[in-house]
Structure formats: C-alpha cells, structure tokens
Amino acid sequence: MRRASWPVIGLVLGAVAGALWGWFGAGGYEAGDSAIGTSFLCALAGLLIGAVAASVAARRARKHR
C-alpha cells in the first residue's frame, strides 16, 4: 500500500466512525445533526493521523536506505 493513500484511508475511517458514534451516541435527540458534526471532526482527526503515519513511514524508509 502506498503511503500517499494513508491520509485518505484515515479520512474515510474517521468519517464513518464519527457518523456511527454521533448517530448512536445522540440518544435520539437530533441524531442527524450530531452524526454530521461528529463525522466531520473525526474525519479531520483521521486525516491528521493518516498524514502523521505516512510521514513516519516515509522517514523510516529513508533511514533504511
């Protein structure tokens, strides 16, 4: 798997996890709004985590050359 795809994978996984968390964690009170907001914030966090993971992997690959 290429390192360039890691941030995108993190973005998608974060969005899906955030949507589920927001939907089921709202307890029925404005679950749609909660799912959208939480999905957006978790997608940003997933993007950041994926970018950091790709950066660390690139640094390790350069170190082993």
N, C-alpha and C positions, 0 to 999 in steps of 0.2 A: 504494500500500500504506500502510495506516495505521501510525503509529509505535507504537501500542499492541500490535500483533502482533509486533513485533521481538523482545521478550524470549521469547515463546512459540516463535518460529521458532528462536532461539538455543538454547533448551532442548531442542527436538526434535533439531536437528542435532548438538548436543553429546552427547546420549544415544546417538544412532545411531553417531557417530564413536567414542565411548568404548567401546561394545559391540563394535564391529568390532576396535578396537585391543586391547582386553582379550582377545577370543577368539583372534585370530590371533597376538598377541604373547606369549601364555602358553606356547606351545610344547607344548601338550597337557597340561600339568600344571595340573589344576583350572581348566580354561578357563572353565567356567561361573561360578565364583566371581570370577575375575578380570574377566570381562566385566561382571558385575553391579556390582562395586565401581568399576571404571573408568568405566562408563556413568554411574553416579550422580555421580561427581566431575566428569566432563566436562559433564554436564547442568547442574550448578551453575555451572561456568565459562561455558557457553554462555548461560545465563540472565543472568549478570552482564554479559557482552559485549553481549548484546542490549539490556539496560537502559541501558548507557552509550551505545550507538549511538542509541537512541531519545531519550535526554536531549540528546545533542549535536545531533541533528536538530531537536529542539524549540527549542533555543537559537538555532540558525541561522535557523529560520523566524521566531522573534520578532524577531531582529535585522534581517531583511529587510522587515519590515512597515512 
